[in-house]
Amino acid sequence: MTHPAIAQGKVAVITGGASGIGLAAAERFGAAGMKILLADLPGPALEAAAAGLQRQGIDAVPIAVDVSDRAQMEAARDRAAGLGEISVLMSNAGREGGGGLFAGEETWRATLETNLWGAIHAAQIFLPGMIEAEGPGAAIFTGSKQGITLPPGDTAYNVSKAALRALSESVAHDLVEQTGARVSAHLLIPGFTYTGFTRAKGVEEKPAGAWTPGQVADYLLDGLDKGDFYILCPDNEVDRATDLKRMRWGLGDLIENRPPLSRWHPGHQAAFAAYMDADD
């Protein structure tokens, strides 16, 4: 781990840290000697996650937080500041949407409030102190490929993650202007990962095509070491070249004035398939 923000005795704040990618990242930051503020919804999963980290010799403090609640996030900042200098912020808390355009208002609001407003709160509440500090820092936002390719189906989730991408890109630019990249920003874009979301759908064993949260966390650390902003993870089904080719096609919808989401459009599906089959 060579990113200067990952330093012994400094504090890493991880939202959505009780399971999945957040917990795997906490293990790795903790193994580097960082203190971990593990923020997640209240319940036994949060306490068990913190206890598991502590058994590994990691200084982990759990705090029950709903990231959509600004006051709770401010309380988390104050708790983290009491542990030491915050040098890593990982805005990782998220939820699936569920349903298309006409999903209920409750689904839309809950999805946007967690996936987007949770990240806005994290940035607005934690970053000022990291900017004012003299040391290096890193702000990590957990996005999704669905926020880039926008596959039909889960519209609320796609919208939330597309907005999160725009937010994190703007944060990165602001941090360059304000700190000269002393505090860096990064967009983690996981591939197919076996997490609690997957288990909630009744998948009890990791599918062969999925990565583990630990693999994603390792890829995150490698991207941080390289100074990458876009940390685009492959998985066991889709390699980076395929991801990039799909994303180029999606951008072509705008450039070539094709129908939006033409990859799935009946008038363009054959052309997309031919494009994917063609050698670059």
Buried (B, 14 or more C-beta within 10 A) or exposed (E): BEBBBBBEEBBBBBBBBBBBBBBBBBBBBBBBBBBBBBBBBEEEBBBBBBEBBBEEEBBBBBBBBBBBBBEBBBBBBEBBBEBBBBBBBBBBBBBBBBBEEEBEEEBBEBBBBBBBBBBBBBBEBBBEBBBEBEBBBBBBBBBBBBBBBBEEEBBBBBBBBBBBBEBBBEBBEBBBEBBEEBBBBBBBBBBBBBBBBBBEEEEEEBEEEBBBBBBBBBBBBEBBEEEBEBBBBBBBEBEEEEBEBBBEBBEBBEEEEBEEBBBBBEEBEEBBEEBEEEEE
